[in-house]
Amino acid sequence: MSSDTTYLNPPRPSGSLEGRVAIVTGAGSSADGIGNGRAASILLAESGATVLCADINLSSAQTTAQMINDEFPNRGLAVQLDVTNEEECKNVVQMALDRYGRLDILVNNVGVGGPGGTAVEVDLAKWAQGLEINVTSMVAMTKYAVPAMEKNERHPISGRGSIVNISSVSGMRGGAPMLLYPTSKGAIINMTRSMAAHHAPSGIRVNCVCPGMLYTPMLFGNGMDPSVREARRERSLLKTEGNGWDCGCAVRFLASDEARWITGVILPVDAGSTAAPNVEGGGSLYSTLVPKAIAEDK
């Protein structure tokens, strides 16, 4: 037997992100409140990371960065970013390297509901645009983030970096009244698995969070009938309402060394709705009551 006894007392992973640098896309919020990107940004900073809060709406990104800096000084930086512009994706990664000397975490959070309609009805130009925003943007960010992470010294626990893609439970099961949304979210799931295989040799983990029907600014910013809100709450096993913090906590865990042995995982954050999809009314609520209630985008 080897004389190496570290297997008896392996180093303990930590939830601390002290010294790490993160980029969160879609870090703003479509209305006042805590969306998924904003929650992830704040929680990463709370654990010690410096966070580039990137959003196409600079004012919204600035709000997130200010929320961070009010609690955790100098850990938040607002950046305007159109994730459909490859050059801008490249530039925001280079900004992390120029300002902080490294990049450790990428959270691909941007997404839209996209056009409605079946294959017969959908506007194909809007379909292509939806795929570009929901899927291709994550490829573009990863294209430049991975080489940046590969510059990091490989740590025996944390490796070189972590990427977290945000999908949706609709990508796991389909059945939404529109074709684009579940198709694009399903693509993110298998893209995550492929990325995990591609970049594991470099010590980079890639995982996916699939939020369920969270109550986020994207929803309540447009108003929601109380009966629909209650139906959404009731459809889960836990019978509780989720929010942006629930998604953000999953992101922070997967980004941290506590998830050091986890890559390629698809993590539902849905109060159990995918564990028992036929629970009283649950199977049909998504397609009948809330066709536009896309919960996880920002």
Buried (B, 14 or more C-beta within 10 A) or exposed (E): EEEEEEEEEEEEBBEEBEEBBBBBBBBBBBBEBBBBBBBBBBBBBBBBBBBBBBBBBBEBBBBBBEBBBEEBEEBBBBBBBBBBEBEBBBBBBEBBBEEBEBBBBBBBBBBBBBBBBEEEEBBEEBBEBBBBBBBBBBBBBBEBBBEBBBEBEEEEEBBBBBBBBBBBBBBBBBEBBBBBBBBBBBBBBEBBBEBBEEBBEBBBBBBBBBBBBBBBBBBBBEEBEEEBBEBBBBBBBEEEBBBBBBBBBBBBBBBBBBBBEBBBBBBBBBBBBBEEBEBEEBBEBBBEBBBBBBBBBB
